């Protein structure tokens, strides 16, 4: 049923890149900390960088739990499910890091996402994940669901923000600079975009 892969390529890569939705899971080191599970979408916001490295764009949201957990310990799992076609679930267990807008690597990483207008979504960081374990499983119990299209609400909401107003928005949110568990989250004020 399940299989472990040495790299993300071929059929596995094609499956991952075809999915309109994936999930991220992170947790703090503290045993009583909050486990975070987040859905991620928006076509063009995820890329396979090489056979063991993937990345996605981290856009404006109401918390920054993934960023906080990655800054503390780097552990992350990404998961894709086949909601159409043959059943399949793929998980990438690895180490991740947020690459912030003032990082010298940021412009080159951002260039790897040519199919999305990142300026319309309040871009905070690029999350880079280095795979330690890549596995699939059957997905027999995952239901069939039809993808229609991306919602345009996120882009419509954040397209009107510039760097200053976006930073002010993040500063007003309770769990952006500090996570639910009190860990450092998104560094504020938000540095201006270098691209």
Helices and strands as residue ranges (DSSP letters): E 3-5, H 10-18, E 22-26, E 36-40, E 46-50, E 53-58, H 65-72, E 75-81, E 89-100, H 106-110, G 118-120, E 125-137, H 153-158, H 163-172
